[in-house]
């Protein structure tokens, strides 16, 4: 890929929409998975989005301009709203291209939460719309778990556990994808922030009731954070963002574990076991496999990471744990770069990673 080639990466999820424009880094292929720091000046709180110049690399792609929107793309009865995405993406991309003095886009990769089950509108609308508006001729549509994988491990076989409010594990031997969990806080997401938070709240309420398995330190944190324990159901059950609110209690569980509460420590050990079981379910066999952990949950640090490493050593002894090289936006850029160079080795699979090549058209 030449220095004059430009690619666009898009990360659309529950925390908003992020867009980055990049160009290849000399000497680094799109599989490199090199880490990239946050783009200086990116404003996640602006609904209009603001561009920022970045000097990092993402999977062998130098990030030149980026923009962010705090409000997530709408989801309706037809799935992810393609028109709402386009209303933000096209003007933002045009602005990034203009500020960078960039030429035509060689490829675009969009990673979106819910692509597998809610992506029909995106698949039907985006290819032609982006060809018409931005002159795009190569497009990749991916589940956000796939771009998280690409950001963390590049195009190497292995497994990635992405955990924040929810949790999903994804693995590949480069012939197909294997997924574990990601079923939401009612049916799964075991070991996630919501899982840890809910377990901590339950232990607090057990202490409030005088039942076995309760934790007085966690009960004290419930009172400090939420108020009277008896008010919890009314505070939590009606909220549409209930999983995120429950997950907000996970750091309190870590705090109590650090301060010596055995119940809180046991919750984190249980979460670590779920993380390792998910990784083991998707990690391909063979030697020199890698497992990476990505997502905000693991910023909890040693209270969670120490038991996670111990559980991974037991459940996936054939793999080594490596730092995630980057995040899902890095992964989207890396996928776009690989697609532009015809070097995309990650498996194409409906609902996971789909690519489209279109005839060029004149931009209007």
C-alpha positions in Angstrom: 0.0 0.0 0.0 1.5 3.4 -1.0 2.0 6.4 1.2 -0.8 8.1 -0.8 -3.4 5.6 0.2 -6.2 6.6 2.7 -8.5 4.4 4.7 -11.3 5.1 7.1 -12.1 3.2 10.3 -15.4 3.5 12.2 -16.4 2.2 15.6 -20.1 2.3 16.4 -21.3 1.1 19.8 -23.2 1.8 23.0 -20.7 4.6 24.0 -21.1 6.5 20.7 -19.5 6.7 17.3 -15.8 7.2 16.6 -14.2 7.8 13.2 -10.6 7.8 12.2 -8.8 8.6 8.9 -5.4 7.0 8.4 -2.6 6.3 6.0 -0.1 3.4 6.0 3.0 3.6 8.2 6.1 2.7 6.2 7.6 -0.6 7.2 4.4 -1.8 9.0 1.9 -4.1 7.4 -1.8 -4.0 8.2 -1.3 -7.1 10.4 1.1 -5.4 12.7 -1.4 -4.5 15.4 0.7 -1.7 16.6 -0.8 0.2 19.5 -2.2 3.7 19.1 -2.8 6.2 21.8 -6.0 8.2 22.0 -6.2 10.9 19.4 -5.2 14.1 21.1 -8.1 16.5 21.4 -10.9 14.1 20.3 -14.1 15.2 21.9 -16.4 12.4 22.9 -18.9 14.7 24.4 -19.8 16.7 21.3 -22.8 15.5 19.4 -21.4 17.3 16.3 -18.0 15.6 16.7 -14.6 17.3 16.5 -11.6 16.3 14.6 -8.1 15.8 16.0 -4.7 15.2 14.6 -3.1 12.0 15.8 0.5 10.8 15.6 0.0 7.2 16.6 -0.4 4.1 14.6 -3.2 1.5 14.4 -2.3 -1.8 12.9 0.3 -0.2 10.6 -1.9 2.8 9.9 -1.0 6.3 10.9 -4.0 8.1 12.3 -4.1 11.6 10.8 -7.6 12.9 11.8 -10.4 11.6 14.0 -13.8 12.6 15.2 -16.2 11.3 17.9 -19.9 11.5 18.8 -21.1 10.8 22.3 -24.6 9.7 21.3 -24.9 6.2 19.9 -26.3 5.5 16.5 -30.0 4.8 16.9 -31.4 1.3 16.8 -35.1 0.7 15.8 -37.4 -2.1 14.7 -35.3 -2.6 11.6 -32.1 -2.8 13.5 -29.2 -0.3 13.4 -30.4 2.9 11.7 -28.3 3.2 8.6 -29.6 6.7 7.8 -28.7 8.0 11.2 -25.2 6.6 10.8 -24.8 8.1 7.4 -26.0 11.5 8.7 -23.0 11.6 11.0 -20.5 9.6 9.1 -20.5 11.3 5.7 -20.1 14.9 6.8 -17.5 13.9 9.4 -15.5 11.9 6.9 -15.7 14.7 4.4 -14.3 17.1 7.0 -11.5 14.7 7.9 -10.5 14.2 4.3 -10.6 18.0 3.6 -8.5 18.8 6.7 -6.0 16.1 5.9 -5.7 17.1 2.2 -6.4 13.4 1.5 -7.1 11.7 -1.8 -9.8 9.2 -2.4 -10.5 6.5 0.2 -9.1 3.1 -0.7 -11.3 1.3 1.8 -13.7 1.8 4.7 -14.2 -0.6 7.6 -17.2 -0.2 10.0 -17.4 -2.2 13.2 -20.8 -2.0 14.8 -22.3 -3.5 18.0 -25.2 -5.8 17.0 -24.1 -6.3 13.4 -24.9 -10.0 13.5 -28.6 -9.6 14.5 -29.3 -5.9 13.9 -27.2 -5.1 10.8 -29.6 -5.8 7.9 -30.2 -2.1 7.3 -26.5 -1.4 7.3 -25.8 -4.2 4.8 -28.7 -3.0 2.5 -28.0 0.7 2.5 -24.3 1.5 3.3 -22.4 0.1 0.3 -24.2 2.2 -2.4 -24.7 5.2 -0.1 -21.0 5.4 0.7 -20.0 4.8 -2.9 -22.2 7.6 -4.0 -21.2 10.1 -1.2 -17.6 9.3 -0.6 -16.5 7.3 -3.6 -15.9 4.2 -1.6 -15.2 1.1 -3.6 -14.1 -1.4 -0.9 -16.2 -1.7 2.3 -16.0 -4.0 5.3 -18.9 -4.4 7.7 -17.9 -6.2 10.9 -19.3 -7.0 14.3 -17.6 -4.9 17.0 -16.1 -8.1 18.4 -14.3 -8.6 15.2 -12.8 -5.1 15.1 -11.9 -5.6 18.8 -10.1 -8.8 17.8 -8.3 -7.1 14.9 -7.3 -4.2 17.2 -6.0 -6.5 19.9 -4.3 -9.3 17.9 -4.2 -8.1 14.3 -4.6 -11.0 11.8 -2.9 -13.7 14.0 -4.8 -16.8 15.2 -5.8 -16.7 18.9 -8.6 -15.5 21.2 -9.7 -12.1 22.5 -11.9 -11.5 25.5 -13.6 -8.1 25.2 -15.2 -7.0 28.5 -16.8 -3.9 29.8 -20.5 -3.7 30.9 -20.9 -6.9 28.9 -18.5 -9.7 27.8 -17.8 -11.6 24.7 -15.0 -13.9 23.6 -13.9 -14.4 20.0 -11.4 -16.7 18.5 -10.1 -17.8 15.1 -7.7 -20.1 13.5 -8.1 -17.9 10.4 -10.5 -20.3 8.8 -13.6 -19.4 10.8 -14.8 -17.6 13.9 -15.8 -19.0 17.3 -17.8 -16.9 19.7 -18.6 -17.4 23.4 -21.1 -15.5 25.5 -22.1 -11.9 24.6 -25.7 -12.9 25.4 -26.5 -9.8 27.5 -26.8 -9.3 31.2 -30.0 -11.4 31.6 -28.7 -14.5 29.8 -25.0 -14.3 30.1 -22.1 -11.8 29.9 -20.6 -13.9 32.7 -17.6 -12.2 34.4 -18.5 -8.8 32.9 -18.9 -5.5 34.7 -22.6 -6.0 35.0 -22.0 -9.6 36.3 -19.6 -8.4 38.9 -21.8 -5.4 39.9 -24.9 -7.6 40.2 -23.0 -10.2 42.3 -21.8 -7.4 44.6 -25.2 -5.9 45.0 -26.6 -9.3 45.8 -24.0 -9.9 48.5 -24.8 -6.5 49.9 -28.5 -7.3 50.1 -27.7 -10.7 51.7 -26.0 -8.8 54.4 -28.9 -6.4 54.7 -31.3 -9.4 55.1 -29.0 -11.3 57.5 -28.6 -14.2 55.0 -25.5 -16.2 54.5 -23.0 -15.1 51.9 -23.5 -11.4 52.6 -20.8 -8.7 52.8 -21.0 -5.9 55.3 -18.3 -3.8 53.4 -20.3 -4.1 50.2 -23.5 -3.2 52.0 -21.8 0.0 53.3 -20.7 0.8 49.7 -24.3 0.3 48.5 -25.5 2.9 51.1 -22.8 5.3 50.0 -23.4 4.9 46.3 -27.2 4.3 46.0 -28.7 5.2 49.3 -31.0 2.9 51.3 -30.7 -0.7 50.2 -34.5 -1.2 50.1 -34.7 1.4 47.4 -32.5 -0.5 45.0 -35.2 -2.3 43.0 -37.0 1.0 42.3 -33.8 2.7 41.3 -32.6 -0.1 39.0 -35.5 -2.0 37.4 -37.2 0.8 35.5 -34.0 2.1 33.9 -33.2 1.4 30.3 -29.5 1.7 31.1 -29.8 -0.9 33.9 -26.8 -3.0 32.8 -24.5 0.0 32.8 -25.8 1.2 36.2 -25.3 -2.2 37.7 -21.8 -2.4 36.2 -20.9 0.9 37.8 -20.8 -1.0 41.1 -18.0 -3.3 39.9 -15.2 -0.9 41.0 -16.7 -0.9 44.5 -16.4 -4.7 44.5 -12.8 -4.4 43.5 -12.2 -1.7 46.2 -13.7 -4.0 48.9 -11.6 -7.0 47.6 -8.5 -4.8 47.9 -9.4 -3.9 51.4 -9.6 -7.6 52.4 -13.3 -8.5 52.0 -13.3 -12.2 51.2 -16.8 -12.1 49.6 -15.7 -9.4 47.2 -12.5 -11.2 46.4 -14.5 -14.4 45.8 -16.7 -12.5 43.3 -13.7 -11.4 41.3 -12.3 -14.9 41.4 -15.6 -16.1 40.0 -15.5 -13.5 37.3 -11.9 -14.4 36.4 -13.0 -18.0 36.0 -15.8 -17.0 33.6 -13.3 -14.9 31.6 -10.9 -17.9 31.3 -13.7 -20.3 30.4 -14.9 -18.0 27.6 -11.3 -17.7 26.3 -10.9 -21.5 26.4 -14.1 -22.0 24.5 -12.9 -20.0 21.5 -9.1 -20.3 21.5 -7.9 -22.5 18.6 -5.6 -25.4 19.3 -2.0 -25.5 18.3 1.2 -24.0 19.6 2.1 -20.4 20.1 -1.5 -19.2 20.4 -2.2 -15.8 22.0 -5.0 -14.6 24.2 -5.6 -10.8 24.6 -7.8 -9.0 27.0 -9.4 -5.8 25.9 -12.1 -3.4 27.2 -12.7 -1.1 30.1 -13.3 -3.9 32.7 -9.6 -4.9 32.7 -8.6 -1.4 33.7 -9.8 -2.5 37.1 -6.2 -3.7 37.5 -4.7 -6.4 39.8 -7.8 -7.2 41.9 -9.2 -8.8 38.7 -6.1 -9.3 36.5 -4.2 -11.4 39.0 -7.0 -14.1 39.3 -7.6 -13.8 35.5 -4.0 -14.7 34.7 -4.1 -17.6 37.1 -7.3 -18.9 35.6 -6.1 -18.5 32.0 -2.9 -20.5 32.9 -5.2 -23.3 34.0 -7.8 -23.2 31.2 -5.7 -22.3 28.2 -2.2 -23.6 29.1 -1.2 -23.8 25.4 -1.7 -20.0 24.9 0.2 -17.0 26.2 -1.5 -13.9 27.4 -0.4 -10.8 25.5 -1.3 -7.1 25.9 -4.0 -5.9 23.5 -2.2 -3.9 20.8 -5.2 -1.5 20.3 -8.9 -1.0 20.6 -11.8 -1.6 18.2 -11.2 1.6 16.3 -7.6 0.5 15.7 -9.0 -2.8 14.5 -11.4 -1.1 12.0 -8.5 0.9 10.6 -6.4 -2.3 10.3 -9.2 -4.2 8.6 -9.6 -1.3 6.1 -5.9 -1.2 5.4 -5.8 -5.0 4.8 -8.8 -4.8 2.6 -7.3 -2.0 0.5 -4.1 -4.0 0.0 -6.0 -7.3 -0.6 -4.3 -8.8 2.4 -7.3 -9.4 4.6 -6.8 -12.8 6.1 -9.5 -12.7 8.9 -12.4 -15.0 8.0 -15.3 -13.5 6.1 -18.5 -14.8 7.7 -22.1 -13.5 7.5 -22.8 -11.3 10.5 -19.2 -11.3 11.6 -17.1 -9.8 8.8 -18.5 -9.1 5.3 -16.7 -7.2 2.5 -18.1 -5.5 -0.6 -16.3 -4.3 -3.7 -18.1 -1.7 -5.8 -17.4 -0.1 -9.1 -16.0 3.4 -8.8 -18.3 6.3 -9.2 -17.8 10.1 -9.5 -18.3 11.9 -6.2 -21.0 14.6 -6.2 
